[in-house]
Amino acid sequence: MIIRPEHTFIGVSVATKLRGLQIIAQKAAVAFGVEEKKILQALESRESLGSTGIGNGVAVPHAVVEGMTHPRGLLVSFARGLDFEAVDDVPTDIAFVLLFGEANRGEYLNVLAAIARQLQAPGVLDAMRKAKTAEELYSDFLADSRV
């Protein structure tokens, strides 16, 4: 599993995408034992290439991070929508954060496809947005997933 229950966060309160990425980097550094600065730089660099906001209030910030030995991720629900510059201009309130080592770079597309499949299931996004705890958020999306 790339995203685990203990790497799920709900109600993260930030006002901007940049601050959201900073909080994501902090949480990822603690969870994965990789320097926060490296994670933040990698995420910011990837965002500078183009938005990771995929639409419908969902973003998939992702990056290759030096020091990552296995693909890992976080599931983050923001307290309010952030402008991730998504193609549909809908503010992002759910982020699937994917971090890969150089050796795992090719796995990103497979993981993204798995996320997209899960999100297409009827009611999944609505259930995720109604979740009151990180456990509920995780189980609403990831419990039966290979992500």
C-alpha positions, 0 to 999 in steps of 0.5 A: 500500500502506498497510502496507509491509514496513519498517513491520512489527515482530515480537516487540514486548515490552510489558506493557500496552495503553497501553505498546503504544500508546506504542511504536506511536506511536514507531514510526509517528512515525519511519516517517511523519514525524509528531509522536509526541505527536499520534499517541499522543493520537489513538490514545488518544482513539480507544481511549477511545471503545471497544476496537479489539480485534476478537477472536481475538487481533487489534486494529486501533488506528486514528485520524485524525492531524493531519499525515498526508497519506496513509493509512499503517499498521504491522503489529505482533506483540507478544511476548505478548498484551495486554489490548485489551478485545476482545469475546472477551477473547482477549489481542491479539498482532497489531495492524494500526495504521491512521493517516489524515489528515482527508481520508482518513477514509472509507478506514478501512472499506475497509481494515478490510474488506480486513484482515478478508477476509485474516484469514478465509483458512485458516491465515493467523493461524496462519502469522502467529503462527509467523513468526520474522522481520518479513519472514515476518510481512509475507509471511504476511499482506500480500504478496498483499493490497491493505492 
